[in-house]
């Protein structure tokens, strides 16, 4: 975990209300994510093109880029065998008459390792570390590990470029304290792909001041619920840590036909240590029972496309608070997920609220279940000092250097180039105009593909005079 995730997997918001999982190894988030491959929803593409003034998202070029990403990642639509958690999600939804969708993955149909969140021990998952970066190295690129970009090299810009500054390279330092020399790389074009938590830190630390740098951070906040399934359930064999992590999802629909989903239900990867930190301490005996039941305790999460946003103030200094509508949507997703677990045959269901909120399903009436669900809500974090609290978890970071039609709308233009410094581009999740609403890997790579194609074309053309 120390080498795979930023902060060893324990980065929290300043209010300690949410934990942030962000990849920090070669391949970034794609090396440790849960393999879900979902194209940018049409309504989101339309919104970004129409409301944000970014026509790229409505073009055939962008659609072709998503297809190219699917092709390079070797995305498969089928799944030879689902793991326990996804079986439960599918069974519960089907019993309740809810629509459940299959999720494509960047792995083979028979992939069943259950450890993709730790880099995929089998190597079957095709992250950028085994696809795009391999392509780059085969064409002469050099990947330097164990070092960190510290500052961009900026010079005064030119009137022809229309930008106040021009980026000519980057200074990096080793993460090994025994190595004190810095590394300076000069280049015609510099691309920041540090991710939404660190690209703003690099840009701000280099003297750039666009007001959108570090702002508009979207996290797809999630709330976890759980259900215990004894081994006696005949059609639900296996353990929760086995199999593909996300192979099915359910959308909690909005107010009517065509309305955006209020929340999405999916299954997480949940290691033993992670489960131990998430379960509230009720008593020593209770915690021992929880751990003994770990393999048969299914977790689902309610994820929202957040309307609210946060701010990156510095390295591992993130401010974020749930918008009231986001809180309401997350609550409805939690209640739906608990209902799904009960319908699938759980003996007990519950949340991770600090007081050990749970409900015994065996022999319970529908009225009793409804009464329990009415008491389920999204409570605040431990610093709220409330009697009952919980933590949100997030694994998607987007928008903190967002693309905008003008410098008033974003930190970079529609080509990914900084509004302040020519020849400086951003090609990571921070350029997304907002939250995607689904697992964002394919969206991030598709945007990066379009931006990289544009950068390559501009390098072939050479410097041109333009007014932005």
MARZA-386763 format. One record per residue (C-alpha): residue number from 1; residue in three letters; x, y, z. Coordinates in steps of 0.5 Angstrom, whole numbers, plus 500, padded with zeros to 3 digits. Last residue first. Example, Ala and Ser with C-alpha at 12.3 -4.5 7.8 and 13.67 -1.06 7.14 Angstrom:
2
> num; residu; u; v; w
> 2; SER; 527; 498; 514 $
> 1; ALA; 525; 491; 516 $
***
This chain:
468
> num; residu; u; v; w
> 468; UNK; 486; 566; 444 $
> 467; UNK; 490; 569; 439 $
> 466; UNK; 495; 565; 435 $
> 465; UNK; 501; 565; 431 $
> 464; UNK; 504; 558; 430 $
> 463; UNK; 510; 554; 433 $
> 462; UNK; 512; 547; 429 $
> 461; UNK; 507; 543; 425 $
> 460; UNK; 509; 537; 427 $
> 459; UNK; 509; 539; 435 $
> 458; UNK; 502; 542; 434 $
> 457; UNK; 500; 535; 431 $
> 456; UNK; 503; 531; 437 $
> 455; UNK; 500; 536; 442 $
> 454; UNK; 493; 535; 439 $
> 453; UNK; 494; 527; 439 $
> 452; UNK; 496; 528; 446 $
> 451; UNK; 489; 532; 448 $
> 450; UNK; 485; 527; 444 $
> 449; UNK; 488; 521; 448 $
> 448; UNK; 488; 525; 454 $
> 447; UNK; 481; 526; 454 $
> 446; UNK; 480; 518; 452 $
> 445; UNK; 484; 516; 458 $
> 444; UNK; 480; 520; 463 $
> 443; UNK; 473; 518; 460 $
> 442; UNK; 476; 511; 460 $
> 441; UNK; 478; 511; 468 $
> 440; UNK; 472; 515; 470 $
> 439; UNK; 468; 510; 474 $
> 438; UNK; 461; 513; 473 $
> 437; UNK; 458; 520; 475 $
> 436; UNK; 463; 524; 470 $
> 435; UNK; 464; 529; 475 $
> 434; UNK; 466; 536; 472 $
> 433; UNK; 470; 539; 466 $
> 432; UNK; 475; 534; 466 $
> 431; UNK; 482; 537; 466 $
> 430; UNK; 484; 534; 473 $
> 429; UNK; 483; 527; 471 $
> 428; UNK; 490; 527; 467 $
> 427; UNK; 493; 531; 461 $
> 426; UNK; 495; 538; 463 $
> 425; UNK; 499; 542; 458 $
> 424; UNK; 505; 547; 458 $
> 423; UNK; 507; 549; 452 $
> 422; UNK; 504; 556; 453 $
> 421; UNK; 504; 558; 460 $
> 420; UNK; 498; 562; 463 $
> 419; UNK; 492; 559; 460 $
> 418; UNK; 495; 552; 460 $
> 417; UNK; 494; 548; 454 $
> 416; UNK; 489; 542; 455 $
> 415; UNK; 487; 543; 448 $
> 414; UNK; 480; 546; 450 $
> 413; UNK; 484; 551; 454 $
> 412; UNK; 487; 550; 461 $
> 411; UNK; 485; 553; 468 $
> 410; UNK; 478; 554; 467 $
> 409; UNK; 472; 558; 466 $
> 408; UNK; 475; 565; 466 $
> 407; UNK; 481; 563; 462 $
> 406; UNK; 476; 561; 457 $
> 405; UNK; 472; 555; 454 $
> 404; UNK; 475; 551; 460 $
> 403; UNK; 478; 545; 462 $
> 402; UNK; 479; 544; 469 $
> 401; UNK; 485; 544; 473 $
> 400; UNK; 482; 541; 480 $
> 399; UNK; 476; 537; 475 $
> 398; UNK; 477; 530; 478 $
> 397; UNK; 479; 525; 483 $
> 396; UNK; 476; 518; 484 $
> 395; UNK; 477; 513; 489 $
> 394; UNK; 473; 516; 495 $
> 393; UNK; 471; 514; 502 $
> 392; UNK; 466; 517; 506 $
> 391; UNK; 467; 516; 514 $
> 390; UNK; 462; 516; 519 $
> 389; UNK; 459; 519; 525 $
> 388; UNK; 454; 518; 531 $
> 387; UNK; 454; 522; 537 $
> 386; UNK; 456; 528; 533 $
> 385; UNK; 463; 531; 535 $
> 384; UNK; 463; 534; 527 $
> 383; UNK; 470; 532; 527 $
> 382; UNK; 469; 525; 527 $
> 381; UNK; 465; 525; 520 $
> 380; UNK; 458; 527; 518 $
> 379; UNK; 452; 523; 518 $
> 378; UNK; 449; 520; 511 $
> 377; UNK; 442; 517; 513 $
> 376; UNK; 439; 511; 515 $
> 375; UNK; 433; 511; 520 $
> 374; UNK; 428; 511; 515 $
> 373; UNK; 431; 504; 513 $
> 372; UNK; 430; 501; 520 $
> 371; UNK; 423; 503; 520 $
> 370; UNK; 422; 500; 513 $
> 369; UNK; 425; 493; 515 $
> 368; UNK; 420; 493; 521 $
> 367; UNK; 415; 494; 516 $
> 366; UNK; 417; 489; 512 $
> 365; UNK; 417; 484; 517 $
> 364; UNK; 423; 481; 520 $
> 363; UNK; 424; 473; 521 $
> 362; UNK; 431; 473; 519 $
> 361; UNK; 433; 480; 517 $
> 360; UNK; 437; 483; 523 $
> 359; UNK; 438; 490; 523 $
> 358; UNK; 445; 494; 524 $
> 357; UNK; 447; 501; 526 $
> 356; UNK; 454; 500; 530 $
> 355; UNK; 454; 506; 534 $
> 354; UNK; 460; 509; 529 $
> 353; UNK; 456; 509; 523 $
> 352; UNK; 459; 503; 518 $
> 351; UNK; 452; 501; 516 $
> 350; UNK; 448; 495; 517 $
> 349; UNK; 445; 488; 514 $
> 348; UNK; 444; 482; 518 $
> 347; UNK; 442; 475; 515 $
> 346; UNK; 442; 477; 508 $
> 345; UNK; 438; 474; 503 $
> 344; UNK; 438; 477; 496 $
> 343; UNK; 432; 482; 498 $
> 342; UNK; 436; 484; 505 $
> 341; UNK; 442; 486; 501 $
> 340; UNK; 438; 490; 495 $
> 339; UNK; 434; 493; 501 $
> 338; UNK; 441; 495; 504 $
> 337; UNK; 443; 498; 497 $
> 336; UNK; 437; 502; 496 $
> 335; UNK; 437; 505; 503 $
> 334; UNK; 445; 507; 502 $
> 333; UNK; 443; 510; 495 $
> 332; UNK; 437; 514; 498 $
> 331; UNK; 442; 517; 503 $
> 330; UNK; 447; 518; 497 $
> 329; UNK; 442; 522; 494 $
> 328; UNK; 440; 526; 500 $
> 327; UNK; 448; 528; 501 $
> 326; UNK; 449; 530; 494 $
> 325; UNK; 443; 535; 495 $
> 324; UNK; 446; 538; 501 $
> 323; UNK; 453; 539; 498 $
> 322; UNK; 458; 534; 501 $
> 321; UNK; 464; 538; 504 $
> 320; UNK; 471; 538; 501 $
> 319; UNK; 478; 541; 503 $
> 318; UNK; 484; 537; 501 $
> 317; UNK; 491; 538; 504 $
> 316; UNK; 495; 532; 502 $
> 315; UNK; 500; 537; 498 $
> 314; UNK; 497; 543; 498 $
> 313; UNK; 490; 547; 498 $
> 312; UNK; 486; 542; 493 $
> 311; UNK; 479; 545; 494 $
> 310; UNK; 472; 542; 494 $
> 309; UNK; 466; 541; 490 $
> 308; UNK; 458; 540; 490 $
> 307; UNK; 454; 537; 485 $
> 306; UNK; 457; 530; 486 $
> 305; UNK; 456; 525; 481 $
> 304; UNK; 454; 520; 487 $
> 303; UNK; 456; 513; 489 $
> 302; UNK; 453; 508; 494 $
> 301; UNK; 457; 503; 496 $
> 300; UNK; 456; 495; 497 $
> 299; UNK; 459; 490; 502 $
> 298; UNK; 458; 483; 503 $
> 297; UNK; 460; 480; 509 $
> 296; UNK; 462; 472; 508 $
> 295; UNK; 469; 473; 508 $
> 294; UNK; 469; 478; 514 $
> 293; UNK; 465; 473; 518 $
> 292; UNK; 470; 472; 523 $
> 291; UNK; 472; 479; 523 $
> 290; UNK; 465; 481; 525 $
> 289; UNK; 465; 476; 530 $
> 288; UNK; 472; 479; 533 $
> 287; UNK; 469; 486; 533 $
> 286; UNK; 463; 484; 537 $
> 285; UNK; 467; 481; 542 $
> 284; UNK; 471; 487; 543 $
> 283; UNK; 465; 491; 543 $
> 282; UNK; 462; 496; 539 $
> 281; UNK; 468; 499; 535 $
> 280; UNK; 465; 501; 528 $
> 279; UNK; 467; 497; 522 $
> 278; UNK; 471; 501; 517 $
> 277; UNK; 478; 500; 520 $
> 276; UNK; 477; 492; 520 $
> 275; UNK; 474; 492; 513 $
> 274; UNK; 480; 495; 511 $
> 273; UNK; 485; 491; 514 $
> 272; UNK; 481; 485; 511 $
> 271; UNK; 481; 487; 504 $
> 270; UNK; 475; 491; 501 $
> 269; UNK; 475; 491; 494 $
> 268; UNK; 468; 495; 493 $
> 267; UNK; 461; 493; 490 $
> 266; UNK; 457; 498; 486 $
> 265; UNK; 451; 502; 487 $
> 264; UNK; 450; 508; 483 $
> 263; UNK; 446; 514; 485 $
> 262; UNK; 441; 520; 483 $
> 261; UNK; 441; 517; 476 $
> 260; UNK; 440; 523; 471 $
> 259; UNK; 433; 524; 469 $
> 258; UNK; 431; 521; 462 $
> 257; UNK; 424; 518; 465 $
> 256; UNK; 423; 521; 472 $
> 255; UNK; 425; 523; 478 $
> 254; UNK; 432; 520; 479 $
> 253; UNK; 434; 513; 478 $
> 252; UNK; 438; 509; 483 $
> 251; UNK; 443; 506; 478 $
> 250; UNK; 445; 499; 479 $
> 249; UNK; 452; 496; 477 $
> 248; UNK; 455; 489; 475 $
> 247; UNK; 462; 487; 474 $
> 246; UNK; 466; 491; 479 $
> 245; UNK; 471; 487; 483 $
> 244; UNK; 472; 481; 479 $
> 243; UNK; 473; 474; 483 $
> 242; UNK; 474; 473; 490 $
> 241; UNK; 474; 478; 496 $
> 240; UNK; 467; 477; 498 $
> 239; UNK; 468; 469; 499 $
> 238; UNK; 465; 464; 495 $
> 237; UNK; 458; 461; 494 $
> 236; UNK; 451; 465; 493 $
> 235; UNK; 446; 460; 491 $
> 234; UNK; 445; 455; 497 $
> 233; UNK; 445; 461; 502 $
> 232; UNK; 448; 456; 508 $
> 231; UNK; 455; 459; 508 $
> 230; UNK; 452; 465; 512 $
> 229; UNK; 451; 472; 508 $
> 228; UNK; 452; 478; 512 $
> 227; UNK; 450; 485; 509 $
> 226; UNK; 454; 491; 509 $
> 225; UNK; 453; 499; 507 $
> 224; UNK; 459; 503; 504 $
> 223; UNK; 458; 511; 503 $
> 222; UNK; 461; 514; 497 $
> 221; UNK; 463; 521; 494 $
> 220; UNK; 465; 522; 487 $
> 219; UNK; 471; 526; 488 $
> 218; UNK; 470; 533; 485 $
> 217; UNK; 475; 538; 485 $
> 216; UNK; 472; 545; 483 $
> 215; UNK; 478; 549; 485 $
> 214; UNK; 486; 547; 485 $
> 213; UNK; 487; 551; 479 $
> 212; UNK; 481; 555; 478 $
> 211; UNK; 483; 562; 480 $
> 210; UNK; 489; 562; 475 $
> 209; UNK; 495; 563; 479 $
> 208; UNK; 501; 560; 476 $
> 207; UNK; 507; 561; 480 $
> 206; UNK; 511; 554; 480 $
> 205; UNK; 508; 552; 487 $
> 204; UNK; 501; 553; 484 $
> 203; UNK; 502; 549; 478 $
> 202; UNK; 505; 543; 482 $
> 201; UNK; 500; 543; 487 $
> 200; UNK; 495; 543; 482 $
> 199; UNK; 497; 537; 479 $
> 198; UNK; 498; 534; 485 $
> 197; UNK; 491; 532; 488 $
> 196; UNK; 487; 532; 481 $
> 195; UNK; 493; 527; 478 $
> 194; UNK; 500; 528; 477 $
> 193; UNK; 499; 528; 469 $
> 192; UNK; 503; 535; 467 $
> 191; UNK; 505; 535; 460 $
> 190; UNK; 511; 539; 458 $
> 189; UNK; 512; 541; 451 $
> 188; UNK; 519; 544; 447 $
> 187; UNK; 523; 540; 453 $
> 186; UNK; 528; 542; 458 $
> 185; UNK; 529; 537; 464 $
> 184; UNK; 532; 538; 470 $
> 183; UNK; 534; 533; 476 $
> 182; UNK; 536; 535; 483 $
> 181; UNK; 542; 533; 487 $
> 180; UNK; 541; 531; 494 $
> 179; UNK; 540; 523; 493 $
> 178; UNK; 540; 520; 501 $
> 177; UNK; 533; 523; 502 $
> 176; UNK; 531; 518; 496 $
> 175; UNK; 524; 521; 493 $
> 174; UNK; 529; 524; 488 $
> 173; UNK; 528; 531; 486 $
> 172; UNK; 525; 534; 479 $
> 171; UNK; 525; 540; 476 $
> 170; UNK; 521; 541; 469 $
> 169; UNK; 521; 544; 462 $
> 168; UNK; 521; 550; 458 $
> 167; UNK; 514; 553; 460 $
> 166; UNK; 512; 559; 457 $
> 165; UNK; 509; 565; 460 $
> 164; UNK; 504; 571; 459 $
> 163; UNK; 500; 567; 454 $
> 162; UNK; 498; 570; 447 $
> 161; UNK; 503; 566; 443 $
> 160; UNK; 505; 571; 438 $
> 159; UNK; 506; 576; 444 $
> 158; UNK; 511; 572; 447 $
> 157; UNK; 511; 569; 454 $
> 156; UNK; 516; 570; 459 $
> 155; UNK; 520; 564; 462 $
> 154; UNK; 517; 558; 466 $
> 153; UNK; 521; 552; 469 $
> 152; UNK; 516; 548; 472 $
> 151; UNK; 517; 546; 479 $
> 150; UNK; 518; 540; 484 $
> 149; UNK; 516; 534; 480 $
> 148; UNK; 518; 527; 484 $
> 147; UNK; 523; 522; 483 $
> 146; UNK; 523; 515; 485 $
> 145; UNK; 521; 512; 478 $
> 144; UNK; 524; 515; 472 $
> 143; UNK; 520; 513; 465 $
> 142; UNK; 524; 514; 459 $
> 141; UNK; 521; 514; 452 $
> 140; UNK; 524; 511; 446 $
> 139; UNK; 518; 508; 442 $
> 138; UNK; 518; 502; 446 $
> 137; UNK; 518; 506; 452 $
> 136; UNK; 511; 510; 450 $
> 135; UNK; 508; 503; 448 $
> 134; UNK; 509; 500; 454 $
> 133; UNK; 506; 506; 458 $
> 132; UNK; 500; 506; 454 $
> 131; UNK; 499; 498; 455 $
> 130; UNK; 502; 495; 461 $
> 129; UNK; 503; 501; 466 $
> 128; UNK; 497; 504; 463 $
> 127; UNK; 492; 498; 466 $
> 126; UNK; 491; 492; 463 $
> 125; UNK; 489; 487; 468 $
> 124; UNK; 491; 480; 467 $
> 123; UNK; 498; 481; 471 $
> 122; UNK; 496; 476; 476 $
> 121; UNK; 498; 479; 482 $
> 120; UNK; 493; 485; 480 $
> 119; UNK; 496; 492; 483 $
> 118; UNK; 494; 492; 490 $
> 117; UNK; 486; 494; 488 $
> 116; UNK; 487; 488; 482 $
> 115; UNK; 487; 483; 488 $
> 114; UNK; 480; 479; 487 $
> 113; UNK; 484; 474; 482 $
> 112; UNK; 478; 472; 478 $
> 111; UNK; 480; 474; 470 $
> 110; UNK; 476; 469; 466 $
> 109; UNK; 473; 474; 461 $
> 108; UNK; 480; 477; 460 $
> 107; UNK; 482; 484; 463 $
> 106; UNK; 480; 491; 462 $
> 105; UNK; 473; 490; 465 $
> 104; UNK; 466; 491; 462 $
> 103; UNK; 460; 492; 467 $
> 102; UNK; 454; 489; 467 $
> 101; UNK; 447; 492; 468 $
> 100; UNK; 442; 491; 474 $
> 99; UNK; 435; 494; 473 $
> 98; UNK; 431; 493; 479 $
> 97; UNK; 425; 488; 480 $
> 96; UNK; 426; 487; 487 $
> 95; UNK; 428; 480; 486 $
> 94; UNK; 433; 482; 480 $
> 93; UNK; 436; 487; 484 $
> 92; UNK; 438; 483; 490 $
> 91; UNK; 440; 477; 485 $
> 90; UNK; 445; 482; 481 $
> 89; UNK; 448; 485; 488 $
> 88; UNK; 449; 479; 491 $
> 87; UNK; 452; 476; 485 $
> 86; UNK; 457; 482; 485 $
> 85; UNK; 459; 481; 492 $
> 84; UNK; 460; 474; 491 $
> 83; UNK; 464; 474; 485 $
> 82; UNK; 462; 473; 478 $
> 81; UNK; 464; 468; 473 $
> 80; UNK; 466; 468; 466 $
> 79; UNK; 465; 475; 465 $
> 78; UNK; 463; 478; 459 $
> 77; UNK; 464; 485; 456 $
> 76; UNK; 472; 485; 455 $
> 75; UNK; 476; 491; 454 $
> 74; UNK; 483; 490; 451 $
> 73; UNK; 486; 496; 454 $
> 72; UNK; 488; 498; 447 $
> 71; UNK; 481; 497; 444 $
> 70; UNK; 477; 500; 449 $
> 69; UNK; 482; 506; 449 $
> 68; UNK; 481; 507; 441 $
> 67; UNK; 473; 506; 442 $
> 66; UNK; 473; 512; 447 $
> 65; UNK; 478; 516; 442 $
> 64; UNK; 473; 514; 436 $
> 63; UNK; 467; 517; 441 $
> 62; UNK; 471; 524; 442 $
> 61; UNK; 473; 525; 435 $
> 60; UNK; 466; 523; 433 $
> 59; UNK; 464; 530; 436 $
> 58; UNK; 460; 532; 442 $
> 57; UNK; 465; 532; 447 $
> 56; UNK; 470; 536; 443 $
> 55; UNK; 465; 542; 443 $
> 54; UNK; 467; 545; 450 $
> 53; UNK; 462; 551; 451 $
> 52; UNK; 461; 548; 458 $
> 51; UNK; 454; 548; 458 $
> 50; UNK; 453; 545; 451 $
> 49; UNK; 459; 541; 450 $
> 48; UNK; 460; 539; 457 $
> 47; UNK; 452; 537; 458 $
> 46; UNK; 452; 533; 452 $
> 45; UNK; 458; 529; 454 $
> 44; UNK; 455; 528; 461 $
> 43; UNK; 448; 526; 458 $
> 42; UNK; 452; 521; 453 $
> 41; UNK; 455; 518; 459 $
> 40; UNK; 463; 517; 458 $
> 39; UNK; 464; 510; 457 $
> 38; UNK; 465; 505; 462 $
> 37; UNK; 471; 500; 464 $
> 36; UNK; 471; 498; 471 $
> 35; UNK; 478; 495; 473 $
> 34; UNK; 478; 496; 480 $
> 33; UNK; 483; 501; 480 $
> 32; UNK; 490; 500; 483 $
> 31; UNK; 495; 500; 476 $
> 30; UNK; 490; 505; 473 $
> 29; UNK; 490; 510; 479 $
> 28; UNK; 497; 511; 477 $
> 27; UNK; 501; 507; 472 $
> 26; UNK; 507; 507; 475 $
> 25; UNK; 505; 508; 483 $
> 24; UNK; 502; 513; 486 $
> 23; UNK; 494; 511; 486 $
> 22; UNK; 489; 515; 489 $
> 21; UNK; 485; 513; 495 $
> 20; UNK; 482; 519; 499 $
> 19; UNK; 478; 518; 506 $
> 18; UNK; 473; 523; 507 $
> 17; UNK; 470; 526; 513 $
> 16; UNK; 477; 528; 516 $
> 15; UNK; 475; 535; 516 $
> 14; UNK; 482; 537; 512 $
> 13; UNK; 480; 531; 507 $
> 12; UNK; 484; 524; 508 $
> 11; UNK; 490; 521; 505 $
> 10; UNK; 491; 514; 508 $
> 9; UNK; 492; 510; 502 $
> 8; UNK; 500; 509; 503 $
> 7; UNK; 500; 517; 503 $
> 6; UNK; 498; 516; 495 $
> 5; UNK; 497; 509; 494 $
> 4; UNK; 502; 504; 491 $
> 3; UNK; 508; 505; 495 $
> 2; UNK; 506; 505; 502 $
> 1; UNK; 500; 500; 500 $
***
